[in-house]
């Protein structure tokens, strides 16, 4: 259970519970060919699991067109982290109502699912790598993220991020260590989405290298540890 309170700048700040969402108010247009709103996204796909899956897709997901205009979502996860693989499978089932397939490769696992409505859930799909084209969330997606910012940050960290322990030696010879989060993505748009979602949680992140964002401030790490923590 995630605490309803966080410590920020020495003060207790209460995070209000997510406001209920009326799915009919944010239901995106059906982009399937041909359109079929009845079999498109329903209440299952408009909650926290869809936001988590969005984070996984933006990080390590690929959507490709198959036969008869059926689309295939594929998300890669490291074989060392079975919990993350199960979380991905659960999110796909919750959004689509389908059981995903799993393909094992050297060092990783591909979780995949065929569905005509992936363009409806993720209108960010397009030709070529994501870092070579514009990636923007639509207004209805941002409304979901505002209600479930933890899920987007968690999905992005679970795909293109990590939690590490920094070990430092001071000039005086004293050694100490502290936890730190990194998020790495070549797309400036996706990094911007990550920063904005972190801001909703009061998490401070800074640019570390060209493609890296770092969360090292103690209170910010503590916030992420409430719902992410080490991969497993």
Buried (B, 14 or more C-beta within 10 A) or exposed (E): EEEEEBBBEEEEEEBEEBEEBEEEEBBBEBBBEEBEEEEBBEEBBBBBBBBBBBBBBBBBBBBEBEEEEBBBBBBBBBEEBEEBBEBBBBBBBBBBEEEBBEEEEEEBBBBBBBBBBBBBBBBBBEEEEBBEEEBEBEEBBBBBBBBBBBBBBBBBBBBBBEBEEEEEEEEEEEEEEEBBBBBBBEBEBBBEBBBBBBEBBBBBBEEBEEBBBBBBBEBBBBBBEBBBEEBE
